[in-house]
Amino acid sequence: TQSTAQSIEDLTQNALQELSQIDNPDELEQWRVRILGRRGELTGILRGLAQLDLEERRQVGALGNQAKAALEEGLEKRGRDISEARLAQVADLERIDVTLPGRPVATGRLHPTTQVLREITDAFVAMGFSIVEGPEVEWDHYNFEMLNIPQGHPARDMWNTLWVDYVNEEGQRPMLLRTHTSPMQARVMESVQPPVRVIVPGKCYRYEATDATHEWHFYQVEGLAVDEGITFADLKGTLYEFARRLFGTERKVRFRCDYFPFVEPGVDMSIDCFSCEGGSGWIEIMGAGMVHPRVLAGVGYDPEKYTGFAFGLGPERIAMLKYGIDDIRHFYSNDLRFLRQF
């Protein structure tokens, strides 16, 4: 009995000592098979219990169970230590230094029209306007009729229209490439009740010859505000603040009467221009006015209760003024010598 107990104690001490030196899973598995396996050293010692009497078998059996539990616990702990060490080693090798600045990647740059378009929208969003977009292929109903420009109205000549090759049952061609972003005035007011504060950036198309100041396709930003008690003073204050944000705090503005069918009264807004011929002067940047009562009534608003103002401007024209560009055709010529300046 004493010899068997001593063998178990010696085996346990030696095995645990050996276990502490193992540092990889393969050796750990070999240790488990050799010590605790079905034909392992501890199993071989415990098989000799059958030759002992009952009381000795109980004593040595209890000692054997304690040794087995100690060895299994040591095996489990050593396995965890090896796994954690390997994970730490992998983490150290594959660690990403998030403090390292990113390497510059040649991803191009924003088009000057896009840059100015974002400046314009940011200016109006800061004043409480929301951004909405609309279809570039539009119905005559929204592009003209809902804006107080019915069939046969001479004001239609102001927009050289590109009609889509579609004929309805009445033999009319009611579909077109929108000539301005103003159709979204009617679309927005049909879908919501006042107060309304929106700007509409988007592309427009007109059938006209191109030159230094005209393109057949261009961007426009439409603006609309409708509520109770809006006056022309609100229009002037909003657009004056816009001019200051884009062109500087010392910028002066001028309003002059102009005609647009969907506003009454209508105005054009100019800013002072020190680069103009003669050293000073004014240059127009947008058209605007108070929303025509017929436009309000057409979408179901009560023109006796609600008033509003609208405006429209071209980002390319703004960019030409900001950067001294003398030909609008540069924007769409894809000449990198031009585009890389912005």
Secondary structure, 3 states (H helix, E strand, C coil): CHHHHHHHHHHHHHHHHHHCCCCCHHHHHHHHHHHHCCCCHHHHHHHHHHHCCHHHHHHHHHHHHHHHHHHHHHHHHHHHHHHHHHHHHHHHHCCCCCCCCCCCCCCCCCCHHHHHHHHHHHHHHCCCCEECCCCCEEEHHHHCHHHCCCCCCHHHHHCCCEECCCCCCCCCCCEEECCCCCHHHHHHHHHCCCCEEEEEEEEEECCCCCECCECCEEEEEEEEEEECCCCHHHHHHHHHHHHHHHHCCCCCEEEEEECCCCEEEEEEEEEECCCCCCCCCEEEEEEEEEECHHHHHHCCCCCCCCEEEEEEECHHHHHHHHHCCCCHHHHHCCCHHHHCCC
